Amino acid sequence: MKNLCRKSRPVDDPYEVWQNGHGWTWHVLKKYQNPDNEAKNPYARWFVAAKSPMTFGSWEYGDTYVSEIKEYGVRTDIDIDD
């Protein structure tokens, strides 16, 4: 399976958006592995822009474990009308 999210994107055009009810937002800007390999790797990571109550409205960029985003967030960019 090919990694369709391997190229970096700008913060205003992410591959996915994840949020939780505590003010956290993650914009997924790059994925390092395809979905099959990512599922087998407990240390899989995404390059994200994150915003939280501790960033005072600014984006912070860096790698985050996929497992943490999926544990604490919900994907919010899915179009349910499809």
N, C-alpha and C positions, 0 to 999 in steps of 0.2 A: 504494500500500500504506500502511495506517495504522500509526502508531507505537503499539504496545500497551504500551510501557514508558516513556511520557513523564511519568508522575506519580511523584514521589519516594516511596520506601518506607522503612520503618525497617530498621535493620541486621539485626534478627532475622527479617525477612521479605523477603529480596532477590528480585529477578527471576532471578538466576543466581548461582552460586558457582563460582569458578575457583581452582585451587590448583596449586602446583608442589612438587617434592620437596625444596625448600630452606627450607620454613617460611613461604612466602608464601601468603596467602589474600586474595582479592578478592571482596567481596559487591557485586554490581551493583545499585545503588539507583535509577538513572535512566539512560535512553538518550535522547540528544538528537535522533537521526534514525531514520527507519524503516530496515529492513534493506537495502533497495535503494540508498538514498542513502548509507548507511554504507559499503557495499561499494565505492562509487566514490570515497569521500573518504579519502585517506591520513591526514588529521588528525582523523578521527572520534574522539569521546571519549565516555566514560561517567562518570557520577558514581558513585564507589565508596567503600566503607569497606574499607581495606586493613590487614592485620595481617602483620607480618614479625618476624624476630628482632631488628630494630632498634627496634620499637615496644614491646617489653617487655610484651606481652600486651594492649596497648591498640589500639583502632581509630583510624586516621587517615583523615579524610574529604577528598575532593577529586576533581578530574577526572583521568582517566588515559586515555592513548591506547589505543584498542581494539586496535591492532596490537601494542602491547607486551604486553597481557594475553594475547592469543591466541598470541604468539610464546613466551612464557615459562610459560604456565599451561595447565591442562587443565580443562575444565568437569567438575565433580564432582557436580552436582545433578541429573543426568539419571537418570530412573527406567528402568532397563534391562528391567524386567518388563512394560512397556507393549507 
